[in-house]
Amino acid sequence: MSAVLQRYLSAAGFIVHQESEARQGVASARELQPDCIICDDELPDIDGFWVVQKIRREKTRVGTVPILFLTEDLEALQQHNLQVDLFLKKPLNNDEVAMQARALLNMAKRLREKRGDSAGPTSAVDGKAALRGDIAQMSVTTVLTVLEMERRTGDLTVERTGGRKAEFGLAEGSMTTTRIAGKDEPPIDAIREVVNWSAGRFWFNPVDRKVEGDVTRHSIGMLLLEAARLEDEKNEGR
């Protein structure tokens, strides 16, 4: 994390502790047990991939905290199969980093509340969606990441301003069906389109459904990584 980003996040109301090297970063995470970790892939002693792998092996609470990963190399991120919750491609927009960090903190809070609720958010209340919002405030990438982490089963609908609609069926945090404008679409094609929508709304309805064993389940995290890689290739080819 750069000094400029650290100052920006501090000014935005975050309590920020920064380390510039991988080994010290892991040691500080063990000691401080932060609520969220922002990790850059480029560090002077080792790299951010090593940091994430070390953190995820921890047996204390820090091993499960949300991680926002900053990288230029999406292929390496995919090859390492890192257990990160969100990633942003450099060069960075400080507003976007702050927004996604806040979304991760909110997500972690919801997960803690869920663990403390024996019933859990497994059904809609009074016919209303259990999760809804504005994609200008909470990106589609963040919404999908939350649903994957919470291992939700149900239906996510995303409606872009103008009326175009995407529908995703989920089973225990994996994607099983994808439709755009009422037509079945390959998951990667649907994800590539919808993550670029910047204005509209989303809602998620939990559904108590049984998913048969032969239904194909797609990892949301891997779909998001592949979509980002393909978009990167597309932009480089222009």
N, C-alpha and C positions, 0 to 999 in steps of 0.2 A: 504494500500500500504506500503510495507516495505521500510526502508531507502535505501536499496541496489537498489531496483527498482526505487525509486525517483532519486537517483544519476545517474542511467543508462539512464533514460528518459531525464534528464537535459543535460547529455553529448550528447544525440542524437539530441538535438536542441529544445526540448519541454520546454515551460515555465510551471513549475510544482508548485502547491501549495498543501501542504499535511496537512490533519487533521487526527488524530489518533482515534477520537471518533465520533460516529454517529451524536449526536446532534450538535456538533460543525461543522461537515462536512456539514450538511444541512444549518446551519446558514451562513457558508462561501460561499456555492453555491449561496444562495440568494443574498449575498453582491457582490460577484465577477462576477457572471453571466459567468461562463467558457464556452469554446467552446466544451468541452468534459469532462465527468466524468468517472473516473476509481474507482470502488467501490468493496471492499473486503466483503465477506459475514460474516467474523468473526471480530467483533469489541468489545472493552472492555465494553462499556456501554449498547448498544442494539445489533443490527446486521445490515448487509447490506441490507437485505430484507426491513426493516423499512425505511432505507435511500431512497431506490428507490421509495417506495410507497409515501413517503413525497415529494420527488422531482417531481414526475409525477402529484401531485395535485397542484403544483405551477401554478399561473396564469401568471407569467412573462415568459420571454424567456427561463429561466433555466428549465422550465417544459418540454421543447421539445428538449433539447440538447441530443446528443447521449450518451449512457451509456454503458461502457464496464464493465461487472460484472465478478468477480473472485471468484470461488467457488469450493468446493470438492463435494458438495451435489447436484447433478443434479435432483434428485427426488424432493427435496424441492423447487428448482427453478421452476420446472414444476407445483408443487402443488400451489405455490404462484401466478402463472401466471403473473410473473413480466414483466413489459413493458421495457425490456432492448433490446438494439440493437445488442449486441454481448456478448458472454460469453466465458471465457476460464477456463478450468479445472485445478486446482492446483494439483501437483506442477507446477510452471510456468516456462516458458522459456522467458527471458527478451527480446530477439529478437522478439518473437512472439507478446508479449504485445505491443512493440513499433510499429511493423508493423500494427497490428490491430487498434491501437489508431490513427495512421496516416491515415488509410483507413477510419475511422469514421470521422475524421476531413475533409477529402476530400469529403466524402459523405455529410456532413453538408453544406459544401461550395456549392456543386452542387445543393442541395435543396434550398439554399438561392438564387442562380442564377436562378433556375427554377421559384421561386415565383416572381422574378423581370422580367421574360420574359412572356409576355401575351400569346405568341403562345405556349410555352412549348415544351419540346422534345417529341412530340407525333408521329413523323414519321421519318423514315430514310431519309438521305440526299444523293442524287445521287446514290441510291441503296446500300449505305454502312450501316453497322450496327451502331446504335446509341450509343452502348456501346460495347467495345471489349477490350481484354487484355490477359495477361499471368497469369495463375493461380499460378505460383510460386511467383508472385508479389502481386496478389490480390486473396485471397482464394475463393473457391466456396461458402463457408459460407458467406463471406462478400458480394459477388456479389448478392446472393439470398436475403440477408438482405437489401441491397440497393434497389433492385427491389420491395421488399415488402413495404419498407418505402415510396417509390415514387409512390406506387400503380400503377405499370406499367401493361399494357396489351400488350402481344406479345409473342415471342418465344425466349427462351434462349437455346443456343447450347453450350455444353462443350465437347471438344475433348481432350482426354488424349494422351500424347505422345505415339505413336504406332498405333493410329487410332481409338481406341474404342470411341464411341460417345454417348452422352446422350442428349436428347431433352426434354425440359420442356415447356409446354404451361401455360401462366399466364393470369389471368383476374383480373384487378384492385388490383394487389399485392397478389392474392391468386393463388395457383397452381391448375390447372385443368387437365392436362395430363402429363404423364411421360413415356418416351421410352428410352430403352438402346439397342444399336446396332440394331435399327429398330424394336424392339419388345416392346409392352406395358408391363410396370412393375408397381407393387404397389408403390405409392409414397414413402413410408418409405424405401422400398428396394432400390429404385433408389437413394434416398438421402444418405443412408448409404454407398453405393458404391462410389458415386461421391465426397462426402466431403473428402474422403481419397486420392483422386488424387492430387499429388503434382507437376506434370509437365504436361503442355499442354496449351491450349488456350480456350477462351470463346468469344462468341459474342451474343448480344441481338438485335433482330429486332422488333421494335414496330409494332403492327398490329391493325388496326381499325376494330375490330371484335365485333359482338354482341354475348354475351353469354346467352344462354337460362336459364330460371329459374331453371330447373331440373338438371343442370350440378353441380356435386359435386365440391365444392371449399375447398381446404385444406390450413390451416394456415401454412405458411412457418416457422414462428417462432416455432410453436408447433412441426412441423416435425423435425426441427433441434434439438430441445430439446430431442425428443423421440429417434432420431438416436444416439445422444450422450449417452443417458442412456443405450440403448441396447449395444452399443460398450463397455461401461464401464462394464456391466454385463458379456459380452463376455470375456473381458480381465481378469476379476476377476476369471472366471471359468477355466483359463488356468493353 
